[in-house]
Amino acid sequence: IGTHGVYLWNVRPFALLSSLTYDTCEFGDMVDIVWAPGRDVVFVVLAHGYIYEIAVQRREPVLEYAFATQHYYARGPGEEHGIIGQSLVQQRTYRLPLGTEDAVVCAGAGPKHMLIATRAKVYRVTWTGALAGSIDIDSVYTGASIVQLDALDDEELFVFGDGTVRIASAGSVRALGTGSTTCVAYSAIAGMVAVGTSEGAVELYGCTDSGLEHVAHAEFQHGHSAVAALRWTGDGAAVASAHKSGHVVVRSALGYELNVTQIAEPAEYLAWTGMRLVAVAARRAAVLGFARAGSGGLCLHTDDKVM
């Protein structure tokens, strides 16, 4: 998303498939975007509490390949034929009951609902747009503003600007980590949470019936650089971390380093597309294909798994 627009990109090759732009800022700037689980629908959250429901619809191919022999684009399911067209179509608009001085800060996605954080509250909104409840942020933590949140299976995880992490569950709130957290990422398939720190380390936790259990502490072996973003693979087998130094590190779910790459501009956002990792910086994006571990050994892979 941009300040007043939503853009859908194809990764390989880079191609803009569709966009929706808005001339007016009546509803506020666009703050965050989340995908609905298992659906071709995204929800865009605006600063004044409005939510756009936007469908991603298939259309005719926008580019067809005609290679005489095997080509390096023909690597994954469907990629040997070309680029399938996709369109963004706005469907519905919802509105949160925000106060006049309140504004949306960030949003997160869970299996049952999305979480939308404002300066004062965290709202739970179902994937059909219904308000399912809210909690006051002051009841969770008062030391700093919220900067990120995520929904686990039966718990909600909140990250604050001073590095504090809180987990809320069934009316109780408990701390996680040492207070140096910069970002978190949750894999529902693996049942694991990755926590990035200002020192560059990644802490890995497993979700159990009794709460989160610490699995591994993965040090950053390439200097001292804070973690800026985290992203799990679709199958939960590995997690990537982007660092302020420009390093992008891929680790197994147990914390073993599989690959490290340094890109020209530090990434602010990560996304997996099969075995390729898209690292998005302020002015450019890099598509990284991983095949070797940092130690020089082979990192075997299929279209959707790192081993």
PyMOL commands that set and color helices and strands:
alter all, ss='L'
color gray80, all
select helices_A, chain A and resi 137-139
alter helices_A, ss='H'
color red, helices_A
select strands_A, chain A and resi 5-10+15-21+30-35+41-46+50-64+82-95+104-109+113-118+121-126+131-136+146-151+156-160+165-169+172-176+181-187+192-197+202-208+211-218+227-232+238-243+247-252+257-262+269-273+276-280+285-289
alter strands_A, ss='S'
color yellow, strands_A
deselect
rebuild
show_as cartoon
